[in-house]
Amino acid sequence: MSSTPHAVAAAMHFAKTLLHAGGCAFYRVDADCNLHDFHMDEDLRGFHRDYVRRLHAVDPFHARRLRDSDLTVSCLSTDVVRPRAREGAAYAAACAAHGIGDIVELFFRREGRIAAGLCLTWPAGRSARAGDLAAARAAHGYIEFNLPAAPAPEEHGLTAREQEVVGLICAGRTNRDIADALAISLATVKTHVIHIFEKLGVENRASVVARMARG
């Protein structure tokens, strides 16, 4: 699984935009379930230093805990703290001390094991919404598919912005959703979609999804 700076930055930006998250970190997982090759937003570096020193031991999302799981998306507030209050309390408290109100973790597998992950954070006082979790599950396969290949923005002749639009199309977003997510006009989205259709040689959104799935 490639972790080139562009591929990682693209995955992080896409996931943050899609889930309306405040922060994001990417990491790889080796065969012994050790986390490494971290990439993160600057404001998460303090939390990361604390994580490496001690918090990894109580991290409910750590790959070692999920070694035999097929979990793809998990949320701190709904999947850990509420059903398992005692287990999640220490980690939730540590997150709160760093100004983190909630976490959604995405796990990406290769050859049957967790090989990488994305950690999305929300600021204190905010939590991931049900719609954010649904979007994470819908987009998981798209992100996982693209991480190994680490496609450059120019792949298929698409610009960086067109790659973002393609990702949102693959996540089932409408043109209006895409306009809101990327803070651009609806007319601009429609222009991007037309250019994407032309460059990929397809005629509709379903064909875009199928084309990206083939690589």
Secondary structure by P-SEA (a helix, b strand, c coil): ccccaaaaaaaaaaaaaaaccccccccccccccccccccccccaaaaaaaaaaccccccccccccccccccccccccccccccccccaaaaaaaaaaacccbbbbbbbbcccccccbbbbbbcccccccaaaaaaaaaaaaaaaaacccccccccccccaaaaaaaaaaaacccaaaaaaaacccaaaaaaaaaaaaaaaccccaaaaaaaaaac
